[in-house]
Amino acid sequence: MSAASESAAAVPTLRRIVIHPPIDSTRLQALANVAPGWELVNAATVQEARDALPNASAMLGKMTPELLAAADAGKTVSDLKWVQAFTASLEHYLFPELEAHPCVLTNTRGIFSDVIADQVLGYVVMFARNLHLYVRRQMERRYEPLGGEGERVAFDSGPGVVNAIDRATIPLAGCRLGIVGLGSIGREIARRAAAFGMTIRAVERRYEQVREEVAADLTLAGILERIDPADLESLDCLASWSRFLVLAVPQTPETTGLFNAERLAAMNPQGYLINVGRGALLKLAALVEALRAGRLAGAALDVFEQEPLPAEHPLWEFPNVILTPHTAGYSPLIAQRHLEILTDNVRRFTQGRPLRNVVDKRLWC
């Protein structure tokens, strides 16, 4: 665990933690087991949370302006030391009073990383082997390879020349994959892409820190060809270099609307754009325009500016686009990981130890 993701504090004097929305009895007991001598208020209503917060030093769940005001009512110094969000994304969570508040905010980032990376490589394989198109042909009961039936190799001659069916595929060994954001999700994507023999580059806002972390990680060292700072020049260079470009950054004030018409214009015309970060990263109108103009080969999106994506949206019409309904983070593994984050941080907080997943509230991540 890096120092940047932890925060230490003395054991609070108020030994109460408020939870809202309420959690089930099994998870509540798991939290109680790691916090002996502490009162856990599993508030069923907003009013119960309001009433309990003035005598609490921490809250787990959905903090709101109303609840934060209740916690600090009549106080010159806040007793609220820690807020644990139940989610990894925070663009919907933060508000000005919470950003300015001295409490530490933590989230649940890291629990979805390998699951989302699996879906990214699923998109890559689908595009590389044209599976997204063959599924459509299956629905049409159409037995015909891309490139044409007339190009099929005869059994007596063998594959002596490269034909149109060959050229319709993308060999992944040596294929260029660019990753925007080398956090936990981006690193899992890199590990999986390396197994296919892909050439991998990335850009990352925390450039120096991440370079050191990657160099020290034996599962990552040597996998990435290069890592660059996440400035616009480096981003455009990565976009033009990549056959597959993956957006794996959270939504922050810096990344909202980052992939607009200008960024898309920098992409490799043979490139595929994959977004598993946040819908607000990518301007869909600009993407539709780029696809219609043939300025990129295709796209795979799990997140959208507007969710659910309206049935009349033009993206549904493109055969070279894969759309999934914000499901990349779903897996039977996630609930237990979520509980482990909560129990670990409750244990750490009640013992005055550094917390995991501390957020820079100004950057929402």
N, C-alpha and C positions, 0 to 999 in steps of 0.2 A: 504494500500500500504506500503510495507516494505521499510526501508531506502535504502536497497541494490538495489532497482529497480528504484530509483529516483535520480535526480541530479539537484541541484539548480545552478542558474547563474544570474548575473545582467542583466537587460534589455540591449541588444546590441545597439550600436550607429548606425550601419547600419541597416536600417529598410526595408530590402529586403529579400525575400525568393524565391529561385529558385526551380521550380518543373520540373523534367524530369525523365522519359518520361512524356508527358503531360497527364493531367486528363480531364475528361469530364466537361462540364460547370456547371452541378449540384453540383458536388463535389468541384469544384473550388469556387463556390459561398458560399458553406458551410464553407470553410476555410477562405474566405474573411470576412465572418460575424463575425468570432471570432478574427480577427486581424485588427481592424479598425486603419487606419493611416499607414498601412504597404503595401508595394508593393509586389504583388505575380506575379512572372514571370513564366507563364505556357509555358515553352520552348518546341516548337514543334520539334526542331532539336538539335543535339549535338552542332552545332555552336552557336545557340541561347543561350544554356546553358553556353557555354564557355564565350561568350561575357558578360553575365549577372553576372556570379559568382564573379568576382573581387570586385564588390560592394554589395555583399550579405553576410549576417551573418549566413544563414542556407540554406540547400538544402534538398528537399524531393524527394526520388526516387533512381535511380541507380547511385551512385558515382563510378567513374572510375579513374585510374591514370591520364588520360588526363584532366579530369575535375578538379581533386584536384590540379594538377599543375597550371591550369588556374586560380583557385581561389586564389592561393598564389603567383602568378607571380610578381616578383619585390618587394615583401614584406619581411621584416625581422620578423614581427609578424603577424600571420595569423588573419584575421577578421572572418574566418569561425568558428563558435562556435558549430554548431549542424548539424548533418546529420541524417535524418530519412529514414531508409530502408522501402520499401513497403512490405517486406517479413518478415517472422518469422525466417526462416533458413538463415544462413550467411556464410556457407562454400563456397558458390559461389560468395560471395559479397566482403569479406575482401581481402586486398592486403597489402604488407608491408608498403607502405607509409601511408595508412589510419590507420593501426595499430599504427604507431608511431606518428600520428598527434594528437595535443592536443584537437581536437574537440570531443564533446560527440556524441556517436553513439547510436541510439535507433532502436528497431525493433517492429514488430507487434505480438509478442508472446502472447498467451492467448486467441486469438479469435477462435481457432479451438478446444479447449480442450474437451468440452462436446460432440462435433460431433465425434471426433476421438474415444473418450471413448465409444460411442454408437457402433461404428464399432467393437471395441475390444470385447465387450460383445456379439456382434453378432457372432464373431468367436467362442467364448467360448461355447455359446449355440449350435452352429452348431456341434462342436466336441462332446459335452456332449450328444447330442441327435442324433448324426450320420446323421444330415440333409445333410451334404455335400455328403454323400454316397447315401442317399435316392433320392436326386436330380438326381444323375447319373442313379439310377435304374428306376426313372420315365421316363427318356429319352429312356430307354430300354424297357419300358412298362412291368416292372418286379415287380410284387407284392409279395415281399418276405422280411420278417424281417431279420435283422442281428441276427445271432444265429440260424436261421433256422425255417421254417414253422412248423416243428414237435415239436418245443418247445412252441408253442402258448398255452396259458391257455384255457382250455375248460370251457364253460359257466356253466356247472354243477358242476365243482370241485372248481373253483376260484383259486386265486393266493396263493396257500398254500406253495409253495416252490420257492426258487430263481432259475430261469432257465437261459439258455444261452442268451435269449433276454434281460432279466434284466441285466445280466453281461456285455452286450455290451454297456450299457449306463454308464454315470458318474453322480452320484448325486452331484449337486453343493453345497448343504448345507454342510458346513464343508470342502469342497474341497479347496486345497491349491493354492492360486494365489500369485505369486511373481512379483513385479514391479521393474524394473531397471529404476530409475529416478522418483522422487516424486515432479516434478514440477506441473504446472497446469494440464497437460494431465494426469499424473500419479495419481493426487488426484481425478480427475473425474472418472478415472477407479476404484479407490478404493471405491468411493461412490456407484457406480453401482454394483460392486462385492459384497459389503456389503448387498445390497438389496436382493441378492441371498443367503445370509448366508455363503458366502465363508470366509475362514480364510486367512488373507492378511498380507504379509510381504513386505518390500521394502528395497532397498539400494539407497543411495543418496549422491552425492559428497558434497553438502552443509549440512552435517549431523546435526551439532549443530543448525544452523539457522532453518532448516526445522523441526526438532523435536519441537522447540519452537513454530513455526507457526502452526503445526498440533495440538499441545496441546491447543493452543488458539482458534482453529476453532471448534465450536460446532458441525459442520457437519462432522468433521473428528475424533474428540477426541473419543478414545475408539474403533474406527474401525480397526486400524492396530495393529496386534499382536506385531510387533516390526519393528523398523527402524534401519538399520546399515549403517556404512560408506561404500562408494563405492570402497573399496579396493578389490584386486583380491581374497583374501581369503573369504571375505564376499560374493562376487559375486558368487563364486563357491558353497558356502554353500547354497545360495538362489536357485541356479540352481538345485542342487540335491534335495532340499526340495520341489520344486514347481511341481504341476501337470500342471499348466499353468504358463509360464514365459513370461512376456511382456516387450519388449524393448521400452521405452518411453523417451529416452534421445535424445538430439540434436547431430548432428555430430560436434565434436570438435577435436583438436589435440589428446586429451586423449581417445576419444571413437572410433576413426576411426580404423576399423578392430578389435574391442574389442572382438567380438564373432567369434573366430577362432576355429580351431580344438580342441585346449586345453580347451576352455570354453565349447564347445559342449560336450566334453567327460565328463564334470562334471555334465551334466544334468541327471535328473531322466529318466530312460529308458521308463517310462510310461508318460513322460512329453510332452507337446505341446509348441512349441516356437512361439511367436507372435511378429512380428516386425512392429511397426507403427512409429518408430523414424526416422532413415535415412538408406538408403540402404547400405551406407558405413560402418555401424556398424557391419554387418554380412557378413562373407565370404561364398558366395554361394557354392563354390566348397566343402568347409568343410561340409556345410549343406547337400549337395547331398550325400556325402560319409557317413555321419552319418545316413541319412534316409535309404540308401541302406543296411547298416550294421544292421539296426533295433535298433540303439542306442537311438532313441527317437520316440515317437508315431506319431508325425506329426508336421506340421508347418502352420502358416497363415502369409502371407507377403503382405503388401501394398506398400512397398518400396524395391528397388533393387539396387545392385551395378551398374548394367547397365540398363538404362531405355530408351526406352521400353525393356522389357525382350525379348530376341530373341526367335522366334518361335521354334528354334531347341534346346533350353535349356532343359536339362533333368528334371527340376522341373515341367514342364507341365505334365509329365508322371505319377506323383505320385497321387494315389487316396486319400492319407491321407494328401494332401497339398491343401490349399486354397490360390489362387492368385488373388489379386485385383489390378487394374492398377493405383495405387497412387491416390485413390479417397476418402480416409478416411476423408479428410478435407473439402469435398465439402458439401455445404448446402445453402439454401436460406437465412440463417441467417448471413452468413459470411461478405458479402459486407457492410452491415450497421455497423457491429462491426469494420470492417477495417476503415471505415470513422470516426467512433467515436474515435478510437485511434489517427488518424491524427488530427482531429479537437481539441481534448483535448490537445495534445502535442503542436500544434501551439498556442493555447490559453495560455498554461503554458509558452512557450518560450517567447512570446511577452510580457508577464507580469513579466518575470524574476522569475518564480516559478519552483519548481522541475519537471523534466520530467519523464514520465513513461517509463518503459521497457529499462532502460539504460543497455548497453551491456559492458561486459568485453571483450575488443577487442582481448586480448591475448588468450582467451578461446573460442571466436566465439559465446558466448551466455551470 
